[in-house]
Amino acid sequence: MGKDRMLIIDGNSLMHRAFYALPSLTNRDGLHTNVIYGFVNMINKLIEQYEPKYIAIAFDRKEPTFRHKEYPEYKAKRLKMPEDMAEQIPYLKEVIDAMNIKRIEVEGYEADDIIGTISKLSDAEGISTFIVTGDRDAFQLITENVHVLMTKKGISEMEEYDKDKLLSQYEINPEQVIDLKGLMGDASDNIPGVPGVGEKTALQLLKQFKNIEEILENTEKIKKNKVRQNIETNRDIALLSKKLATIVTDVPLEITIEDLKYKEPDYDALVELYSMLDFRSLIDKIKNLSPNYEKESSDFIAEVKKLDNLDDIKKLIDNIIKNGTIVFKVSQDVHGRPDFIYVGVEGQQLSIPLDEESKNLIKPIMENVNIRKVGHDIKTDLILLKKLGIDAQGVGFDTMIGAYLLNPSKPDYRLCNIYKEYFGVDIDDYESKEEDKAQNYGSTVKAIGELIDPINSKIIEMGLEKLFNEVEIPLIEVLADMEYEGFKIDKDRLLELSHLFSEKIDSLTEEIYQLAEESFNINSTKQLSFILFEKLQLPPIKKTKTGYSTDVEVLEKLSDKHPIIEKILEYRQLLKIKSTYIDGLMNLINEETGRVHSKFNQTVTATGRLSSTEPNLQNIPVKTEKGREIRKAFVSKNQDYVLVDADYSQIELRVLAHISGDESLVQSFKNNEDIHTRTASEVFGVSKDLVTPLMRNRAKAVNFGIIYGISDFGLARDLKISRKEAKFYIDNYFARYPLVKRYMENIVAEGKKKGYVTTILNRIRYIPELSSANAIQRNFGERIAMNTPIQGSAADIIKIAMVKVYKELKKRGMKSKLILQVHDELIVEAHKDEVEEVMRIVKEKMESAVKLRVPLVVDINYGSSWYDTK
């Protein structure tokens, strides 16, 4: 590796990076853990990549520093650390200590000063040093030996800066960084800088002069009068700002370089901490990479007997028929083909090769609906068996689905995690090591068998057995069939769309260049920011650490300021549609079937909604005509088939009417009124025939906003109206529908009392945010409490409908197949001879899925493409 290496970590910077980059994560006790998880993963990646001999992590302390004494307003505008972040710090420091990484804090100094002091020591020793931070102040510490690793996107990307990179990007030397900050200031640290001098002007001055002192001695040479006047008037401020920005490199540290040597972590302490924090993947990493760590899973050994004698397989089948239950898992070879089925029967673990003869023996019992199939992520097994021509039926229990129903907010439901939770024993994941494949799959069926009773007992205890047995378990077969069938894609149409979008993007690019009067990289925030806010002099709305923001919210606020904005918004929209949906979809078409086989996920969302991946068909654009064009590429399999599309009408509002019991809302649906016109009439106090399209649109935004606990601020932003007007709409809504308001208040109170809320079918969602000391998180929790019973109940209803439709089509032996569910919509690929019957079945089953106080209404159409069904 050449020279010894040192990593110096800006602890506070990485904490903030992890907090804002990762979604809110909690352990089983409700402790927030996203900071710790993100921080540890970043450290592990750095250690793996740079193999440091030395490592140190520096943190700020709470006490004021010498800079506060110099300038009392220093960092005065910094917001208080979020409670959800602050509560994690003690545990993070415990983890760092267990990792045997030197953690340094010094009263009166910032982490930057500690970093500066250590980097000076390591530089003197000739150690190759890397400072990891998100703060550009560290650029002043760059030398031949000291480089800066700037954190960028999320928690994974970093950009290395040395002298050459700094010079090429900013055209300054490390020594001039403090002069840059002295001139332009730093809003994040409340360093004032010289008024009217931004980064661009400061950099121009530092090209002309060496430093602030030289600038102050030669102000007459500054060409711009305003800049010259500001600098002359604010000499003391410039020098003070430079001093505040200067990192101290002589902090009194009671350590030597040797004290920073990276030692082997205390694995026992780490595993104990990670277990408490529910970091299963990090525990697995320790066990896989650490030769000195004793694996607990060695106690969990499943002897696997391979059955390749047909007589032995027949005896096993007789035993399964006698028991009426089979616990199983299907394995795949390196090419993704099913190769073995592992079975657990009466305490034994057996493997059967899925060759032609064995397959023919196992097929009848797998297709026997009266033999109860038990597994973990059994949908995957059903799909693998379908590849062999086995249509497995009779799913009776899935440990993954059971664990999900008991707590739908966990990050994953791997079998090893669930087993550890119930029995405190580590087992290897069945897909972890190819060389231990038989052993791992044997352990899997053993673990599944042992988990059935404890999970089932909890399901009964929580009153979830109806939801589990009548909705989620039957749904597994439906999703396996949908996933296996897939959706036909017209590749030629996609290519045509890709070409059309490319042409339009090229055309927009030229229009943008003409309006900007120069060509530039439209996708570069920095270059776009320069064009908009410096060249075109548009008013900046929001500033980030790296400059003025050009996000969609900012651009929409500027849309009436210059015609270039509308073009940029359209350019971005088209580019996203093309790259994400058109080109992305093209890459996922199965070459053999010509279809996309999206994975339908039952255990991802906390509300109970299904999600889909590879591709995400829930996300195909629908709000714009350009986005809807993509649906033309989703077609029926051939000329003999069409797509039947059935969509619940306003199901979430109907659920709200049901659970709130508001008579006015209930009657509106019973009378088949246009609910948005009715609400507009109520809110604006006019008769229904006087409701204008604008009134109806605003009432529609209120109707759907109420479901999500929208505030006057959120509604004002969505409708581009004043908060006062938005508040008027919301207050009027609740005055007209008082039981809706009572429901919202009651469900939040219930959530705070119980710690969870439920849907109509008793689906549970825990909401730890309701007890957060952080007002932002608490408000977020209240919105979740209001929305979950509505969205979750709607999800339950369409799941029931899916099961009913699937069973009816199958019972009648129809050629038509259910192939897609998107939120409140079902699509059946129907044979032309069966279209009328399919439409009748789908409409009847969807509208009778559950009995509510209001009717469920389904809009249904058919066409040769998804686009044509609307």
MOURWO-V803274 format. One record per residue. RES is the residue in one letter. D_FIRST is the distance of its C-alpha to the first C-alpha in Angstrom with 2 decimals. Layout:
res = <RES,RES>
d_first = <D_FIRST,D_FIRST>
//
This chain:
res = <M,G,K,D,R,M,L,I,I,D,G,N,S,L,M,H,R,A,F,Y,A,L,P,S,L,T,N,R,D,G,L,H,T,N,V,I,Y,G,F,V,N,M,I,N,K,L,I,E,Q,Y,E,P,K,Y,I,A,I,A,F,D,R,K,E,P,T,F,R,H,K,E,Y,P,E,Y,K,A,K,R,L,K,M,P,E,D,M,A,E,Q,I,P,Y,L,K,E,V,I,D,A,M,N,I,K,R,I,E,V,E,G,Y,E,A,D,D,I,I,G,T,I,S,K,L,S,D,A,E,G,I,S,T,F,I,V,T,G,D,R,D,A,F,Q,L,I,T,E,N,V,H,V,L,M,T,K,K,G,I,S,E,M,E,E,Y,D,K,D,K,L,L,S,Q,Y,E,I,N,P,E,Q,V,I,D,L,K,G,L,M,G,D,A,S,D,N,I,P,G,V,P,G,V,G,E,K,T,A,L,Q,L,L,K,Q,F,K,N,I,E,E,I,L,E,N,T,E,K,I,K,K,N,K,V,R,Q,N,I,E,T,N,R,D,I,A,L,L,S,K,K,L,A,T,I,V,T,D,V,P,L,E,I,T,I,E,D,L,K,Y,K,E,P,D,Y,D,A,L,V,E,L,Y,S,M,L,D,F,R,S,L,I,D,K,I,K,N,L,S,P,N,Y,E,K,E,S,S,D,F,I,A,E,V,K,K,L,D,N,L,D,D,I,K,K,L,I,D,N,I,I,K,N,G,T,I,V,F,K,V,S,Q,D,V,H,G,R,P,D,F,I,Y,V,G,V,E,G,Q,Q,L,S,I,P,L,D,E,E,S,K,N,L,I,K,P,I,M,E,N,V,N,I,R,K,V,G,H,D,I,K,T,D,L,I,L,L,K,K,L,G,I,D,A,Q,G,V,G,F,D,T,M,I,G,A,Y,L,L,N,P,S,K,P,D,Y,R,L,C,N,I,Y,K,E,Y,F,G,V,D,I,D,D,Y,E,S,K,E,E,D,K,A,Q,N,Y,G,S,T,V,K,A,I,G,E,L,I,D,P,I,N,S,K,I,I,E,M,G,L,E,K,L,F,N,E,V,E,I,P,L,I,E,V,L,A,D,M,E,Y,E,G,F,K,I,D,K,D,R,L,L,E,L,S,H,L,F,S,E,K,I,D,S,L,T,E,E,I,Y,Q,L,A,E,E,S,F,N,I,N,S,T,K,Q,L,S,F,I,L,F,E,K,L,Q,L,P,P,I,K,K,T,K,T,G,Y,S,T,D,V,E,V,L,E,K,L,S,D,K,H,P,I,I,E,K,I,L,E,Y,R,Q,L,L,K,I,K,S,T,Y,I,D,G,L,M,N,L,I,N,E,E,T,G,R,V,H,S,K,F,N,Q,T,V,T,A,T,G,R,L,S,S,T,E,P,N,L,Q,N,I,P,V,K,T,E,K,G,R,E,I,R,K,A,F,V,S,K,N,Q,D,Y,V,L,V,D,A,D,Y,S,Q,I,E,L,R,V,L,A,H,I,S,G,D,E,S,L,V,Q,S,F,K,N,N,E,D,I,H,T,R,T,A,S,E,V,F,G,V,S,K,D,L,V,T,P,L,M,R,N,R,A,K,A,V,N,F,G,I,I,Y,G,I,S,D,F,G,L,A,R,D,L,K,I,S,R,K,E,A,K,F,Y,I,D,N,Y,F,A,R,Y,P,L,V,K,R,Y,M,E,N,I,V,A,E,G,K,K,K,G,Y,V,T,T,I,L,N,R,I,R,Y,I,P,E,L,S,S,A,N,A,I,Q,R,N,F,G,E,R,I,A,M,N,T,P,I,Q,G,S,A,A,D,I,I,K,I,A,M,V,K,V,Y,K,E,L,K,K,R,G,M,K,S,K,L,I,L,Q,V,H,D,E,L,I,V,E,A,H,K,D,E,V,E,E,V,M,R,I,V,K,E,K,M,E,S,A,V,K,L,R,V,P,L,V,V,D,I,N,Y,G,S,S,W,Y,D,T,K>
d_first = <0.00,3.83,6.46,7.60,8.70,12.35,14.60,18.24,20.61,24.11,25.94,29.22,27.84,26.06,29.24,31.39,29.14,29.36,33.08,34.11,31.77,32.83,36.42,38.20,37.17,39.08,39.00,42.14,43.50,43.24,40.33,38.32,34.69,33.11,31.32,29.79,28.87,27.27,25.44,23.96,22.90,21.14,19.30,18.37,17.09,14.96,13.47,12.92,11.40,9.19,8.56,9.84,10.68,13.81,16.15,19.73,22.48,25.35,28.85,32.10,35.16,38.71,40.32,40.96,38.63,39.64,39.52,42.35,44.40,43.85,44.70,46.31,45.76,41.96,40.61,44.27,44.14,41.25,42.53,42.59,39.68,40.90,42.13,40.18,36.97,38.12,39.05,35.49,33.87,34.89,33.49,30.22,29.79,30.63,27.91,25.30,26.57,26.42,22.76,22.33,20.98,22.54,25.30,26.88,30.28,32.42,36.09,37.13,33.73,31.92,28.45,27.64,28.62,26.47,23.47,24.50,24.88,21.54,19.73,21.77,20.79,17.01,17.53,19.49,16.76,14.31,12.09,10.60,13.29,14.58,18.28,19.55,23.24,26.10,27.73,27.67,28.64,24.98,24.67,26.28,23.23,20.94,19.69,17.14,14.67,16.34,16.52,18.82,18.44,22.10,23.43,25.69,27.60,28.14,25.26,22.82,22.33,20.36,20.25,17.75,19.64,18.75,21.56,22.21,22.46,24.76,26.84,27.27,28.24,30.34,30.99,30.34,27.92,26.36,29.21,31.75,30.68,33.05,35.75,35.36,35.80,38.64,40.49,39.98,39.65,37.88,40.12,37.78,37.90,41.47,40.59,43.66,42.60,45.29,47.71,47.68,44.29,41.75,38.22,39.49,41.93,39.49,36.93,39.78,40.83,37.36,37.31,40.61,39.93,37.02,37.59,40.35,42.02,42.42,43.75,46.28,47.45,48.00,49.30,52.10,49.61,48.66,50.57,51.05,53.85,52.87,49.28,50.59,53.18,50.72,48.32,51.21,52.70,49.46,47.99,47.59,46.06,43.44,42.47,42.56,40.37,37.81,37.88,37.53,34.48,32.76,30.02,30.55,27.73,29.61,30.37,31.45,28.68,29.26,25.61,22.87,19.13,19.03,21.32,18.74,16.36,15.85,18.00,19.17,21.82,25.49,25.99,29.76,30.17,28.08,30.12,33.30,32.43,31.31,34.54,36.59,34.92,35.34,31.64,31.95,28.95,26.66,28.38,27.84,24.10,24.03,26.12,24.11,20.62,21.55,22.62,24.27,26.52,29.97,31.29,34.83,35.44,35.93,39.39,40.20,40.80,43.04,44.47,44.79,47.54,47.39,50.82,51.23,54.88,57.22,59.70,57.08,56.11,59.81,60.22,57.29,58.90,62.22,60.49,58.86,62.26,63.84,61.26,61.28,57.56,54.30,50.85,48.40,45.05,44.28,40.95,39.54,37.88,34.70,36.99,38.54,41.77,43.54,43.42,44.63,46.71,46.10,49.20,50.02,53.59,55.23,52.07,50.77,47.79,48.51,46.77,48.77,47.43,48.53,50.04,53.40,55.66,53.88,53.57,57.33,58.00,55.75,56.85,60.27,59.05,56.21,58.81,61.34,61.56,63.19,60.20,57.89,54.26,51.66,47.93,44.91,44.22,47.10,47.28,44.23,46.06,49.27,47.56,45.97,49.42,51.02,48.86,50.72,54.08,54.42,55.75,54.97,57.29,58.27,55.10,56.05,52.98,49.37,47.28,44.94,47.96,49.54,46.52,46.31,49.99,49.71,46.99,46.13,43.55,40.66,37.41,37.66,39.93,37.82,39.72,37.19,37.54,41.32,41.59,39.49,41.80,44.94,44.07,41.02,39.29,36.00,36.28,33.87,34.32,36.21,33.70,30.55,29.95,31.52,31.60,33.63,35.76,39.20,38.44,37.17,40.11,42.47,41.11,41.62,45.32,45.82,44.28,46.34,49.48,48.87,48.24,51.45,53.84,51.91,50.96,54.49,56.01,54.05,55.06,58.70,58.36,57.04,59.78,57.39,58.91,60.93,57.97,55.80,58.38,60.28,57.66,54.00,54.45,56.84,54.56,51.78,53.84,54.66,51.05,50.02,52.82,51.97,48.32,49.27,51.93,49.85,51.23,52.13,50.47,52.19,49.24,51.41,52.40,48.79,47.95,51.02,50.00,46.50,48.16,50.67,48.10,45.95,49.08,49.97,46.45,46.56,50.03,49.01,46.05,48.52,50.91,48.21,47.24,50.94,51.44,48.37,49.49,46.00,43.33,40.20,37.74,39.99,37.12,35.26,36.43,35.71,37.72,40.47,40.75,41.25,43.97,45.82,45.69,45.46,47.05,49.62,49.96,50.20,50.20,46.81,47.20,43.95,40.96,37.41,34.47,33.55,37.14,40.36,40.38,41.61,41.80,44.88,46.72,46.50,47.54,50.50,51.73,51.59,53.26,56.56,55.09,54.14,54.50,50.80,49.93,51.89,50.22,46.68,47.60,49.02,46.03,43.65,45.99,46.23,42.51,41.81,44.59,43.39,39.67,40.03,43.31,44.36,41.11,39.60,42.72,42.61,39.26,40.69,43.84,44.03,44.66,47.07,49.18,48.88,48.55,46.00,45.61,44.60,43.45,45.91,44.42,46.79,44.50,42.70,45.15,46.64,50.05,50.54,50.21,48.60,45.53,44.28,40.97,39.89,41.95,43.18,46.86,47.87,46.35,48.02,49.52,53.22,54.08,54.23,56.01,52.92,50.97,53.87,53.78,50.85,53.30,55.21,52.45,53.03,55.99,58.09,57.33,60.26,63.72,65.23,63.19,62.89,60.80,62.71,61.19,62.48,61.50,62.64,64.44,63.16,62.26,60.44,63.47,65.73,63.65,63.91,67.69,67.81,65.80,67.26,70.78,71.67,75.06,74.86,71.54,72.80,76.03,74.25,72.36,75.47,77.41,74.71,74.45,71.73,69.78,68.24,71.69,73.10,70.42,70.94,74.64,74.13,71.55,73.34,76.81,78.23,79.88,77.76,79.47,78.45,74.72,72.90,69.72,67.80,69.23,68.31,64.70,64.34,65.97,63.58,60.60,62.23,62.98,59.44,57.95,59.99,58.36,54.96,56.31,56.06,56.73,58.87,55.71,54.21,57.51,58.01,54.62,55.31,58.82,58.13,60.98,61.42,60.51,64.19,65.23,62.58,63.78,67.34,66.44,64.66,67.45,70.08,68.30,68.27,71.87,72.91,70.80,70.99,69.96,66.65,65.96,67.10,64.79,61.79,62.65,63.39,60.27,58.04,60.04,59.78,56.01,55.66,57.94,56.48,52.87,53.28,55.59,57.02,58.26,61.73,60.53,58.89,55.27,53.35,50.72,49.36,48.90,47.01,46.99,50.72,50.11,47.33,47.99,46.48,49.39,47.37,46.09,49.59,51.20,48.74,49.78,53.42,52.92,51.26,54.24,56.72,55.06,53.84,57.35,58.29,55.22,54.70,58.37,58.25,55.25,57.22,60.23,58.53,56.83,60.31,61.59,58.82,59.70,63.40,63.01,60.75,63.15,66.20,64.83,63.82,67.15,69.07,67.01,66.30,64.06,62.74,59.37,57.80,54.50,53.27,53.51,52.44,53.33,57.18,57.55,57.96,57.98,59.78,59.63,63.36,65.46,68.16,70.88,69.53,68.77,71.78,71.38,67.64,68.34,71.04,68.83,65.82,67.98,69.95,66.99,65.01,68.03,68.99,65.54,66.63,69.78,69.37,71.96,71.40,71.29,68.05,68.42,66.51,66.44,66.14,65.97,64.84,63.60,61.70,58.49,57.06,58.03,61.61,62.09,62.08>
//
